[in-house]
Amino acid sequence: MFKKLSISIIFIFLFAFNANAGSDGQLEFKKNNGEKEVKDCFEKLNRITFSFNQGLDKAVIKPIAKGYRKLPDPIQKGTNNAVKNLSSLITIPNNILQGDVKTAIINTARLAVNTTIGLLGTVDVANKMGFPKYIMEDYGQTLGSWGVGPGCYVVLPVLGPSTVRDTAGSFANILGGDPWYNASVHGNNEFLSDKVYITSKALSGIDFRANNIESFDNLEKNSIDFYASLRSLYLQDRENKIKNNQRGSIEVLYKDEEDWEEIDNK
C-alpha cells in the first residue's frame, strides 16, 4: 500500500499539469463572468508556492515538452489516445458515483474496444465507430456534483492550482481502489504494471504541456497578474466540468495581442 501511494504521489508531483486540461488536452482561455467566488485563504503562501512551480516548469517540464513536440505527429496522436483511454479507469467509477450508469456502460465499452482493436488505445477506434464524445471525470468532480463546496483555493507544490475539495478528490483518485491492476485479463497485473501506470501518467502530462506551450506563454505575457489569471482559469474550468459543461471548458480564444481579453482578476 505504501509503495502504491508513494508511486502515485511521485507521478502526480511531476506530471499533474494535465489535471487542468479539458477533455481534449487543450486549454481554452475565455473571460469568466459567472465564476462563483472562492476565497483565496492562503494567498501569501499560495503565491510563494506558485513562484516555485513556475521555476520548476521553466527549468524541467517546459523543455521536456518542447522536445516531445518534435516527435512525429502520429506518435504524439497515438500517445494522446492511449493515455486518454487509460483515464477511463478513473472516469468509469465516477460516472457510477454520479448516477450516470448509461455513460459508465458506454465508457466501459469504449475502453474495451480501444484497448483491443485500437492497439492498447493508440487508435481511437470507438470514436470512428460513432461512440459519444469522451468526457473525463474524477473524484473532485463527483464531490462537486454531490454538492460539496470547493472550499479555499490552494496552490500545491508542483501540483499547481487546486481547492480543498479537489485536493481531497485527488487523494480519492490515489486511494480509491486500483482499477489499473484489475484491467489485467488474468488478474495478475501483467497488463498494466506499476511502470506502465507511471509512464502513462508521465506521457499524459508531457502531452498536455506540449499542447499548451503558447497558451501559457500568451497568458503570462498578457496578464497583469499571472497568478490571479491562472486562479480564475482553474476555478472556471473546474466549475464547468462539475456541471458537465465541456463546451464551456477553458478554450483558447487568443489569436494575437489585439484579440486578447484579459481574464478578470479577483
N, C-alpha and C positions, 0 to 999 in steps of 0.2 A: 504494500500500500504506500509506504514512504517513497519507494522507488518511483512508482507511477506519479505520485504527487510532485516529486522533485522534477521529473522529466517534463511534466505539464507546465510547471512554473518556469522552467528554463525556456521552453519554446515560446511561451507567452511573452516573457521578458524580451525576447529577441525579435519576435515577429508579430506583435499584436497590432500593427498598423492596419492589417486587413479587417480588424473588428469594426472599423469605422466605415467600411466600404458599403456601397449599395449592392444589390444582388448581382450586378454585372461587373463589380470590381472597380467601377468608376465613381469618382466624386462628382457631385453637382454643386455648384455654388449659386445660390439664389437668395434674394432678400427674404428675410423671415419676418412676417408681420403678425404671425399668430402664435409665436412661441410662448409657452407658459413660463412664468418667472420661476427660475430655480436659483436658490441662494448660493452664492459663492462664499460659503462659510470659512473656507481655509485659503482665501485668495493669496495672502502673502506667501504661505508655504507652497501653494499651487504654482505661483509664478517662478519660484526657485526651482521646483521640480521641472517645470516647463522649459526653463533655460538649459537644464541638464539634458533633457530629452532632445532638444534641438541640437546640442553639441554632439550627442551620440548619433543622431540621424545624419548630420553633415559629415561626420568622421567615418562612419561604418555603413549604415543602412543605405544611404543615397548612392554611394559609389558602387555598392553591390548591385543595386537596382539598375544603374546605368550600364553596367556590364551585362546584365540579364537582357536588356533591351537590344543588345547587339546580336542575340541569338536569332536564328531564322524564325519567321512568323509561325510556321506550322508547329515548331517546338513550344513557343510561347502559348499558342492557342490550345495545344494538347495539354500543357501544364495547367492552364486555367480551367479547362474542362474537368481534368482529373481531380483537382482539389475541390472544385465545386461539387463534384459527385460525392466525394468523401464527406463533405459538410452535411450531406443528407442524414448522416448518422447522428447529428445533433438536432437537425431540423425535425425529423420524424417524431421523436418523443415529445417535442414541444408542440407540434401540430396536435397531438393527442391531448396534452395537458391543457391546450387552449380550446378543446372540444371540437376541433376540426378533423374529425376522423376521415372524412372523404379525402381531404388533401393528404393526410398521412398515408392512406392507401395508394394514392396517385404517386406520391414521392417514393414509396416503397417499390412500386412497380418501376419507376424511373431509375432507382438505384440498381435494381436487378438487371434491367435492360442495358444500362450504360456500363455496368461492371462486367457483363458477359459479352454481349455483342459489340459493345463500344470499347472493347480492349482496355478494361480497368478504368473506364471513364474518360480516356483521352479523346474519344469521339462522342459527341452528344447525340447519340442515335435517337434517344427519346424525343429530343426537340424536332428532329427530322420526321419522326413518326406523328407529330402533332400534339404531343403532351402539352398541357398548360405551362405557362412560363414559371420557372422555378423561383421561389421566393424563400430566402433563408430565414430561419427563426432560431432564437436562442433563449436561455432561461431568463435573461433580463427582460426580453420582450414578453415572455409569459407572465412574469411578475407584474409588469405594467398592465397587461391585459386583465389581470385579476384585480386591478385597482390599487396596487401598491404604488405609492408616490415615489418620485425619483430621489427625494432627499437632497442633501447638499451636493453641489458639483465638486468633483475632486480630480486632480491630475496625479496619476500613479507613475512612479519611476519606470521609465521605458514603456510601460503600458499606454500611457497617454491619457486622453480625456475619458472621464467616467462619471458616474454618480454613485451614491451609496447603494442604490438599488441595483445598478448594473454591475457594480463590484461584487455584490452578493451573488448575482446571476453568474458571474464568471467563475466563482467557486463552485457553483452548482454544475457548470459545464465540466469542471475538472472532476468533481466528486460524484456526479450523478450517474454512476454506473460506468461501464467500459464497453460501449457498443462496438468500438473498433475491433475488439477481440471476438465479439460474438458474430462478426461478419464472416469468420472462417467457416467454410463448409463443414469441416470436420471438428470444429470447436477446439482446435489445438493451437490456434494463434499462428498458423503457418502462412496465413494470407496477409494479415496486417500486423506486423511485429512493431515493437517499440520504435525501431529505426525507421520503418515506413511511416509510422504515425508522425514522428518528429519531422521527417523530411517533407511530408505533405503539408504540414503547417508552415514550415520554413519557406517552401516554394510559394505558398499562398500569400504570405506576407511580402515576399520579394516581387511577386507578380502585381500585387496591389500598388506597391510603392513605385514600381516602374511605370505603371499606367497613369500615375498621378504626379509625376515629377513637375511638369509645367504648371499643373493646377495649384500645387502647394507654393511653387515659386511665385506665381502671379498673385496669389492671395497674400503672401508675405510682403511682396513688393508694394501692393496697393492698399494694405491695411494700415490704418492709423495705429491700431493696437492689435498685433498679430495674435496675441494670447486671447483677447476678447473675441476676435473673429472666429478662431477655432472653437472657442467655447460655444458661441452661438451656433456655429455649423454643426457641432456634435449634438447639441441638445435638440436642434430642429430635426436632424436625421433620426435620432432615437424616437422622438415623438411620432414622426411619420411612420416608422417601422412598427411601432406598437399599434398604430391604427391600421396597419397593413396598407398604408397609402404609399406604395412603392413609387408611383408616378411622382409623388411629391418628394421623394428622396433627393438627397443632395445632388445637384445636377450642374454640370459645367456650362455656365452661360457666358463665361468670359471668353471674348474673342481677341480684343486688343484693349489698349488703355482707354480709348474713347467709349467702349461698351461696358466698362467696369461699373458695377453697382456695389458700393461698399456695404458689407454686411453690418447691420445695426450693432453697435457696441453697447452692451448693457452696463 
